[in-house]
Amino acid sequence: YCYFSQNEWSFYLSLCEICYNYSIHKFIGQSPFHDNYGFHSNCNIDVPPVLLQDTASVLTKDWASHFDALR
């Protein structure tokens, strides 16, 4: 996690876990969730609006302001 504000990682951890467990893995040919439980989950995931932003643009502006503050 390489963002200067590293205190919000726990907010995104469950989203990362869901994405990992519901994605199909090449080695087993199915998702870990299906491998463990024998069925596909019907889970509707609401992605937080923060993740829908143009993150590269936001991060670039944040880093630029951070470097300006260091000068």
N, CA, C and O atoms as a GROMACS GRO file, in nm:
protein
  284
    1TYR      N    1   0.085  -0.116   0.000
    1TYR     CA    2   0.000   0.000   0.000
    1TYR      C    3   0.089   0.122   0.000
    1TYR      O    4   0.156   0.149   0.099
    2CYS      N    5   0.090   0.195  -0.109
    2CYS     CA    6   0.187   0.303  -0.124
    2CYS      C    7   0.119   0.439  -0.140
    2CYS      O    8   0.149   0.512  -0.234
    3TYR      N    9   0.032   0.472  -0.052
    3TYR     CA   10  -0.034   0.602  -0.052
    3TYR      C   11   0.005   0.670   0.077
    3TYR      O   12   0.019   0.604   0.180
    4PHE      N   13   0.023   0.800   0.076
    4PHE     CA   14   0.076   0.866   0.194
    4PHE      C   15  -0.020   0.862   0.312
    4PHE      O   16   0.024   0.874   0.427
    5SER      N   17  -0.149   0.844   0.289
    5SER     CA   18  -0.246   0.830   0.397
    5SER      C   19  -0.278   0.682   0.413
    5SER      O   20  -0.370   0.631   0.349
    6GLN      N   21  -0.203   0.613   0.496
    6GLN     CA   22  -0.214   0.467   0.505
    6GLN      C   23  -0.304   0.420   0.619
    6GLN      O   24  -0.292   0.306   0.664
    7ASN      N   25  -0.393   0.503   0.665
    7ASN     CA   26  -0.478   0.462   0.776
    7ASN      C   27  -0.616   0.414   0.731
    7ASN      O   28  -0.700   0.384   0.816
    8GLU      N   29  -0.641   0.405   0.601
    8GLU     CA   30  -0.771   0.360   0.552
    8GLU      C   31  -0.766   0.222   0.490
    8GLU      O   32  -0.864   0.180   0.427
    9TRP      N   33  -0.657   0.148   0.505
    9TRP     CA   34  -0.642   0.018   0.438
    9TRP      C   35  -0.747  -0.081   0.486
    9TRP      O   36  -0.791  -0.165   0.407
   10SER      N   37  -0.788  -0.074   0.612
   10SER     CA   38  -0.884  -0.172   0.663
   10SER      C   39  -1.021  -0.156   0.597
   10SER      O   40  -1.097  -0.252   0.589
   11PHE      N   41  -1.052  -0.034   0.549
   11PHE     CA   42  -1.178  -0.011   0.478
   11PHE      C   43  -1.183  -0.090   0.348
   11PHE      O   44  -1.289  -0.139   0.309
   12TYR      N   45  -1.069  -0.102   0.280
   12TYR     CA   46  -1.064  -0.168   0.150
   12TYR      C   47  -1.031  -0.317   0.159
   12TYR      O   48  -1.040  -0.388   0.059
   13LEU      N   49  -0.993  -0.366   0.275
   13LEU     CA   50  -0.952  -0.505   0.290
   13LEU      C   51  -1.064  -0.602   0.257
   13LEU      O   52  -1.041  -0.702   0.188
   14SER      N   53  -1.184  -0.576   0.305
   14SER     CA   54  -1.295  -0.669   0.277
   14SER      C   55  -1.331  -0.668   0.129
   14SER      O   56  -1.367  -0.772   0.074
   15LEU      N   57  -1.321  -0.553   0.063
   15LEU     CA   58  -1.347  -0.547  -0.080
   15LEU      C   59  -1.243  -0.628  -0.158
   15LEU      O   60  -1.278  -0.698  -0.253
   16CYS      N   61  -1.118  -0.618  -0.118
   16CYS     CA   62  -1.012  -0.696  -0.182
   16CYS      C   63  -1.033  -0.846  -0.161
   16CYS      O   64  -1.013  -0.926  -0.252
   17GLU      N   65  -1.075  -0.883  -0.041
   17GLU     CA   66  -1.100  -1.023  -0.010
   17GLU      C   67  -1.213  -1.079  -0.096
   17GLU      O   68  -1.203  -1.190  -0.148
   18ILE      N   69  -1.320  -1.003  -0.110
   18ILE     CA   70  -1.433  -1.047  -0.193
   18ILE      C   71  -1.390  -1.064  -0.338
   18ILE      O   72  -1.422  -1.164  -0.402
   19CYS      N   73  -1.318  -0.965  -0.389
   19CYS     CA   74  -1.272  -0.972  -0.529
   19CYS      C   75  -1.182  -1.093  -0.551
   19CYS      O   76  -1.193  -1.160  -0.653
   20TYR      N   77  -1.095  -1.120  -0.457
   20TYR     CA   78  -1.004  -1.235  -0.469
   20TYR      C   79  -1.082  -1.366  -0.463
   20TYR      O   80  -1.060  -1.455  -0.545
   21ASN      N   81  -1.171  -1.379  -0.367
   21ASN     CA   82  -1.243  -1.505  -0.347
   21ASN      C   83  -1.346  -1.535  -0.455
   21ASN      O   84  -1.380  -1.652  -0.476
   22TYR      N   85  -1.396  -1.433  -0.525
   22TYR     CA   86  -1.497  -1.455  -0.629
   22TYR      C   87  -1.438  -1.459  -0.769
   22TYR      O   88  -1.510  -1.485  -0.865
   23SER      N   89  -1.308  -1.435  -0.783
   23SER     CA   90  -1.246  -1.440  -0.916
   23SER      C   91  -1.202  -1.583  -0.946
   23SER      O   92  -1.163  -1.658  -0.857
   24ILE      N   93  -1.207  -1.618  -1.073
   24ILE     CA   94  -1.168  -1.753  -1.115
   24ILE      C   95  -1.016  -1.762  -1.119
   24ILE      O   96  -0.949  -1.678  -1.180
   25HIS      N   97  -0.963  -1.863  -1.054
   25HIS     CA   98  -0.818  -1.883  -1.047
   25HIS      C   99  -0.776  -1.989  -1.148
   25HIS      O  100  -0.842  -2.092  -1.163
   26LYS      N  101  -0.668  -1.963  -1.215
   26LYS     CA  102  -0.621  -2.049  -1.324
   26LYS      C  103  -0.589  -2.191  -1.274
   26LYS      O  104  -0.620  -2.288  -1.342
   27PHE      N  105  -0.528  -2.202  -1.157
   27PHE     CA  106  -0.483  -2.332  -1.108
   27PHE      C  107  -0.600  -2.426  -1.078
   27PHE      O  108  -0.596  -2.543  -1.116
   28ILE      N  109  -0.704  -2.376  -1.011
   28ILE     CA  110  -0.816  -2.462  -0.974
   28ILE      C  111  -0.932  -2.454  -1.074
   28ILE      O  112  -1.024  -2.536  -1.068
   29GLY      N  113  -0.929  -2.356  -1.165
   29GLY     CA  114  -1.031  -2.345  -1.268
   29GLY      C  115  -1.165  -2.292  -1.219
   29GLY      O  116  -1.263  -2.296  -1.293
   30GLN      N  117  -1.170  -2.243  -1.100
   30GLN     CA  118  -1.292  -2.185  -1.045
   30GLN      C  119  -1.254  -2.089  -0.933
   30GLN      O  120  -1.137  -2.074  -0.900
   31SER      N  121  -1.353  -2.025  -0.876
   31SER     CA  122  -1.324  -1.930  -0.768
   31SER      C  123  -1.301  -2.006  -0.637
   31SER      O  124  -1.357  -2.114  -0.618
   32PRO      N  125  -1.221  -1.950  -0.546
   32PRO     CA  126  -1.204  -2.014  -0.415
   32PRO      C  127  -1.337  -2.029  -0.340
   32PRO      O  128  -1.356  -2.126  -0.267
   33PHE      N  129  -1.428  -1.933  -0.357
   33PHE     CA  130  -1.559  -1.944  -0.293
   33PHE      C  131  -1.633  -2.068  -0.342
   33PHE      O  132  -1.685  -2.145  -0.261
   34HIS      N  133  -1.637  -2.088  -0.473
   34HIS     CA  134  -1.705  -2.205  -0.529
   34HIS      C  135  -1.633  -2.334  -0.489
   34HIS      O  136  -1.698  -2.435  -0.463
   35ASP      N  137  -1.502  -2.330  -0.483
   35ASP     CA  138  -1.425  -2.448  -0.443
   35ASP      C  139  -1.456  -2.488  -0.299
   35ASP      O  140  -1.463  -2.606  -0.268
   36ASN      N  141  -1.474  -2.390  -0.211
   36ASN     CA  142  -1.502  -2.419  -0.070
   36ASN      C  143  -1.647  -2.459  -0.044
   36ASN      O  144  -1.673  -2.551   0.033
   37TYR      N  145  -1.741  -2.389  -0.109
   37TYR     CA  146  -1.882  -2.407  -0.076
   37TYR      C  147  -1.963  -2.483  -0.180
   37TYR      O  148  -2.075  -2.526  -0.152
   38GLY      N  149  -1.909  -2.500  -0.300
   38GLY     CA  150  -1.977  -2.577  -0.403
   38GLY      C  151  -2.082  -2.502  -0.482
   38GLY      O  152  -2.154  -2.563  -0.561
   39PHE      N  153  -2.094  -2.372  -0.463
   39PHE     CA  154  -2.188  -2.292  -0.541
   39PHE      C  155  -2.133  -2.151  -0.557
   39PHE      O  156  -2.045  -2.108  -0.482
   40HIS      N  157  -2.188  -2.080  -0.656
   40HIS     CA  158  -2.148  -1.942  -0.679
   40HIS      C  159  -2.237  -1.851  -0.595
   40HIS      O  160  -2.359  -1.870  -0.590
   41SER      N  161  -2.178  -1.755  -0.532
   41SER     CA  162  -2.254  -1.661  -0.451
   41SER      C  163  -2.322  -1.557  -0.539
   41SER      O  164  -2.265  -1.512  -0.638
   42ASN      N  165  -2.442  -1.520  -0.503
   42ASN     CA  166  -2.513  -1.411  -0.571
   42ASN      C  167  -2.495  -1.285  -0.488
   42ASN      O  168  -2.587  -1.239  -0.421
   43CYS      N  169  -2.378  -1.232  -0.494
   43CYS     CA  170  -2.343  -1.117  -0.412
   43CYS      C  171  -2.338  -0.991  -0.497
   43CYS      O  172  -2.262  -0.983  -0.594
   44ASN      N  173  -2.420  -0.894  -0.462
   44ASN     CA  174  -2.414  -0.765  -0.529
   44ASN      C  175  -2.318  -0.676  -0.452
   44ASN      O  176  -2.341  -0.646  -0.335
   45ILE      N  177  -2.212  -0.637  -0.517
   45ILE     CA  178  -2.110  -0.557  -0.450
   45ILE      C  179  -2.126  -0.412  -0.492
   45ILE      O  180  -2.123  -0.380  -0.611
   46ASP      N  181  -2.143  -0.325  -0.394
   46ASP     CA  182  -2.147  -0.182  -0.420
   46ASP      C  183  -2.006  -0.128  -0.403
   46ASP      O  184  -1.951  -0.130  -0.293
   47VAL      N  185  -1.949  -0.079  -0.511
   47VAL     CA  186  -1.814  -0.024  -0.506
   47VAL      C  187  -1.824   0.118  -0.451
   47VAL      O  188  -1.902   0.198  -0.502
   48PRO      N  189  -1.746   0.149  -0.348
   48PRO     CA  190  -1.750   0.284  -0.292
   48PRO      C  191  -1.717   0.388  -0.398
   48PRO      O  192  -1.634   0.363  -0.485
   49PRO      N  193  -1.780   0.505  -0.392
   49PRO     CA  194  -1.755   0.609  -0.492
   49PRO      C  195  -1.608   0.649  -0.502
   49PRO      O  196  -1.564   0.695  -0.608
   50VAL      N  197  -1.533   0.633  -0.396
   50VAL     CA  198  -1.391   0.668  -0.398
   50VAL      C  199  -1.319   0.586  -0.504
   50VAL      O  200  -1.228   0.636  -0.570
   51LEU      N  201  -1.358   0.460  -0.521
   51LEU     CA  202  -1.291   0.374  -0.617
   51LEU      C  203  -1.333   0.404  -0.761
   51LEU      O  204  -1.267   0.361  -0.855
   52LEU      N  205  -1.442   0.477  -0.779
   52LEU     CA  206  -1.490   0.508  -0.913
   52LEU      C  207  -1.424   0.632  -0.972
   52LEU      O  208  -1.439   0.660  -1.091
   53GLN      N  209  -1.350   0.707  -0.890
   53GLN     CA  210  -1.283   0.827  -0.938
   53GLN      C  211  -1.166   0.790  -1.027
   53GLN      O  212  -1.120   0.675  -1.028
   54ASP      N  213  -1.120   0.887  -1.101
   54ASP     CA  214  -0.998   0.868  -1.180
   54ASP      C  215  -0.881   0.873  -1.082
   54ASP      O  216  -0.825   0.979  -1.057
   55THR      N  217  -0.845   0.757  -1.028
   55THR     CA  218  -0.747   0.753  -0.919
   55THR      C  219  -0.610   0.801  -0.960
   55THR      O  220  -0.539   0.860  -0.879
   56ALA      N  221  -0.569   0.778  -1.083
   56ALA     CA  222  -0.437   0.823  -1.126
   56ALA      C  223  -0.430   0.975  -1.121
   56ALA      O  224  -0.329   1.031  -1.077
   57SER      N  225  -0.534   1.041  -1.165
   57SER     CA  226  -0.537   1.187  -1.163
   57SER      C  227  -0.536   1.239  -1.020
   57SER      O  228  -0.463   1.334  -0.988
   58VAL      N  229  -0.615   1.177  -0.935
   58VAL     CA  230  -0.623   1.219  -0.795
   58VAL      C  231  -0.489   1.198  -0.726
   58VAL      O  232  -0.441   1.286  -0.654
   59LEU      N  233  -0.429   1.082  -0.746
   59LEU     CA  234  -0.300   1.054  -0.683
   59LEU      C  235  -0.191   1.147  -0.732
   59LEU      O  236  -0.106   1.190  -0.653
   60THR      N  237  -0.192   1.179  -0.859
   60THR     CA  238  -0.092   1.271  -0.913
   60THR      C  239  -0.104   1.408  -0.848
   60THR      O  240  -0.004   1.468  -0.811
   61LYS      N  241  -0.226   1.456  -0.835
   61LYS     CA  242  -0.246   1.586  -0.770
   61LYS      C  243  -0.207   1.581  -0.623
   61LYS      O  244  -0.147   1.675  -0.571
   62ASP      N  245  -0.239   1.471  -0.555
   62ASP     CA  246  -0.202   1.457  -0.414
   62ASP      C  247  -0.051   1.455  -0.397
   62ASP      O  248   0.003   1.520  -0.307
   63TRP      N  249   0.018   1.380  -0.481
   63TRP     CA  250   0.164   1.374  -0.472
   63TRP      C  251   0.226   1.509  -0.504
   63TRP      O  252   0.323   1.549  -0.440
   64ALA      N  253   0.172   1.579  -0.603
   64ALA     CA  254   0.225   1.711  -0.639
   64ALA      C  255   0.211   1.807  -0.521
   64ALA      O  256   0.305   1.881  -0.490
   65SER      N  257   0.096   1.807  -0.456
   65SER     CA  258   0.078   1.896  -0.340
   65SER      C  259   0.166   1.853  -0.224
   65SER      O  260   0.214   1.936  -0.148
   66HIS      N  261   0.186   1.723  -0.210
   66HIS     CA  262   0.274   1.671  -0.104
   66HIS      C  263   0.418   1.717  -0.127
   66HIS      O  264   0.485   1.761  -0.033
   67PHE      N  265   0.467   1.707  -0.250
   67PHE     CA  266   0.603   1.751  -0.280
   67PHE      C  267   0.617   1.902  -0.267
   67PHE      O  268   0.722   1.951  -0.224
   68ASP      N  269   0.513   1.976  -0.304
   68ASP     CA  270   0.517   2.122  -0.287
   68ASP      C  271   0.528   2.158  -0.140
   68ASP      O  272   0.600   2.252  -0.103
   69ALA      N  273   0.457   2.084  -0.055
   69ALA     CA  274   0.464   2.110   0.089
   69ALA      C  275   0.603   2.078   0.145
   69ALA      O  276   0.648   2.144   0.238
   70LEU      N  277   0.670   1.979   0.088
   70LEU     CA  278   0.805   1.944   0.133
   70LEU      C  279   0.909   2.048   0.094
   70LEU      O  280   1.010   2.064   0.162
   71ARG      N  281   0.884   2.118  -0.015
   71ARG     CA  282   0.978   2.222  -0.060
   71ARG      C  283   0.970   2.337   0.032
   71ARG      O  284   1.041   2.436   0.014
   0.00000   0.00000   0.00000
